């Protein structure tokens, strides 16, 4: 049986980690290199760094952040945000990232998923899906949750894996920053539809939330940010709880 992964997420803006609620109201949460080292030492299985900087200068800063983080970590990490070309992927992977995450650009040009998978291998390509409940299904959003697309989240999950995505990072916009639990229905619907690992994101607030998303939705990994950044719980505490609950973690 594959072990379940605990994945802290660092949203990086102009070289600093920030965190918000429902994709807005950002506040500073620390230095990305220091936080990355901290989570590595705590036993995180992987890290995700999402560049939410809008400027070109921010992109250059992010490459430097990736380069520095890579020298400090012993665990794999994924980098996303503003990746629009295979050349962008190449720069980040060469700087030391293990995987790249595509979101808006994958929806704008789906062939980018295939190109990346063919060039670097599917294991390097993560497609991030930001999904919001519309009353009957989940809509996919782009541009940091600001723009609704015509895609249904489950259909887009299936399409992106057919194009070559090796993993999906699935964020519930309804649950993001709420700390009232992961979106079990969304995660299960996508998990049942694809054959690649699914990382559940959005809503982690207490230890039981992690056990629930693994048991009820069969997520392969659970991602969290604010509960770790603001020391409400720790990776080590989450893993200890999961082991006691009989969930297979490293």
KATAFEN-V611693 format. One record per residue. N is the residue number from 0. RES is the residue in one letter. SS is DSSP state (@ for helix, = for strand, . for the rest). Layout:
((N,RES,SS) (N,RES,SS))
This chain:
((0,X,.) (1,X,.) (2,X,.) (3,X,=) (4,X,=) (5,X,=) (6,X,=) (7,X,=) (8,X,=) (9,X,=) (10,X,=) (11,X,=) (12,X,=) (13,X,.) (14,X,.) (15,X,=) (16,X,=) (17,X,=) (18,X,=) (19,X,=) (20,X,=) (21,X,.) (22,X,.) (23,X,=) (24,X,=) (25,X,=) (26,X,=) (27,X,=) (28,X,=) (29,X,=) (30,X,=) (31,X,@) (32,X,@) (33,X,@) (34,X,@) (35,X,@) (36,X,@) (37,X,@) (38,X,@) (39,X,@) (40,X,@) (41,X,@) (42,X,.) (43,X,.) (44,X,.) (45,X,=) (46,X,=) (47,X,=) (48,X,=) (49,X,=) (50,X,=) (51,X,.) (52,X,.) (53,X,.) (54,X,.) (55,X,@) (56,X,@) (57,X,@) (58,X,@) (59,X,@) (60,X,@) (61,X,@) (62,X,@) (63,X,@) (64,X,@) (65,X,@) (66,X,@) (67,X,@) (68,X,@) (69,X,@) (70,X,@) (71,X,@) (72,X,.) (73,X,.) (74,X,.) (75,X,=) (76,X,=) (77,X,=) (78,X,=) (79,X,=) (80,X,.) (81,X,.) (82,X,.) (83,X,.) (84,X,.) (85,X,@) (86,X,@) (87,X,@) (88,X,@) (89,X,@) (90,X,@) (91,X,@) (92,X,@) (93,X,@) (94,X,@) (95,X,.) (96,X,.) (97,X,.) (98,X,=) (99,X,=) (100,X,=) (101,X,=) (102,X,.) (103,X,@) (104,X,@) (105,X,@) (106,X,@) (107,X,@) (108,X,.) (109,X,.) (110,X,@) (111,X,@) (112,X,@) (113,X,@) (114,X,@) (115,X,@) (116,X,@) (117,X,@) (118,X,@) (119,X,@) (120,X,.) (121,X,@) (122,X,@) (123,X,@) (124,X,=) (125,X,=) (126,X,=) (127,X,=) (128,X,=) (129,X,=) (130,X,=) (131,X,=) (132,X,=) (133,X,.) (134,X,.) (135,X,.) (136,X,.) (137,X,=) (138,X,=) (139,X,=) (140,X,=) (141,X,=) (142,X,.) (143,X,.) (144,X,.) (145,X,.) (146,X,=) (147,X,=) (148,X,=) (149,X,=) (150,X,=) (151,X,=) (152,X,@) (153,X,@) (154,X,@) (155,X,@) (156,X,@) (157,X,@) (158,X,@) (159,X,@) (160,X,@) (161,X,@) (162,X,@) (163,X,.) (164,X,.) (165,X,.) (166,X,=) (167,X,=) (168,X,=) (169,X,=) (170,X,=) (171,X,=) (172,X,.) (173,X,.) (174,X,.) (175,X,.) (176,X,.) (177,X,.) (178,X,.) (179,X,.) (180,X,.) (181,X,.) (182,X,.) (183,X,@) (184,X,@) (185,X,@) (186,X,@) (187,X,@) (188,X,@) (189,X,@) (190,X,@) (191,X,@) (192,X,@) (193,X,.) (194,X,.) (195,X,.) (196,X,=) (197,X,=) (198,X,=) (199,X,=) (200,X,=) (201,X,.) (202,X,.) (203,X,.) (204,X,.) (205,X,.) (206,X,@) (207,X,@) (208,X,@) (209,X,@) (210,X,@) (211,X,@) (212,X,@) (213,X,@) (214,X,@) (215,X,@) (216,X,@) (217,X,.) (218,X,.) (219,X,.) (220,X,=) (221,X,=) (222,X,=) (223,X,=) (224,X,.) (225,X,@) (226,X,@) (227,X,@) (228,X,@) (229,X,.) (230,X,.) (231,X,.) (232,X,.) (233,X,.) (234,X,@) (235,X,@) (236,X,@) (237,X,@) (238,X,@) (239,X,@) (240,X,@) (241,X,@) (242,X,@) (243,X,@) (244,X,.) (245,X,.) (246,X,.) (247,X,.) (248,X,=) (249,X,.))
